[in-house]
Every structure is written in structure tokens, then in C-alpha cells.
Amino acid sequence: MKTSELKDKSVDELKELITTTGSELFQARLQNFTNQLDDTASLPRRRRDVARIQTELRRRELETLAESVKQALAAGETK
């Protein structure tokens, strides 16, 4: 999954995606533990996908926080 794909999604879609990807990662880890997983390279790939999604959610959170700070500073300067 690319970050450009994540930027097009809404926050709700990202939260849903992180739960599904997290559960897929959990299932893959269980399969790896029981030697049923054929593609072991999928584990770090899924882990990185979860990290990318979390990063995008945090970036958006910080953007909204920065906007609210800018608005508060602008309102304070006009007084």
C-alpha cells in the first residue's frame, strides 16, 4: 500500500483499514507460528502497512491541531 493511496482515504476509512490490516497481521503471525504461512515476507509488509496508516492518521491529527492553534493565535491578535 502506498502513501498516496492513503492520502485519498477519509479518516473513517483509514480507521477501518487499520483494523482489518491489523487482524490480517495477527492471522499471518499465527499461521507463521504454526508453520502454515507460505509467504513469510508478508509479515513485515503488513507491519509496514499498519505503520503507514498510523502515520497518516497522526499527520492528519497534527494538521487539525495546527489549524486550531493558528485560528486561536489569529483570534488573540485581533483583540
HELIX and SHEET records of a PDB file:
HELIX    1   1 THR A    3  LYS A    7  1                                   5    
HELIX    2   2 VAL A   11  PHE A   33  1                                  23    
HELIX    3   3 SER A   42  GLU A   77  1                                  36    
END                                                                             
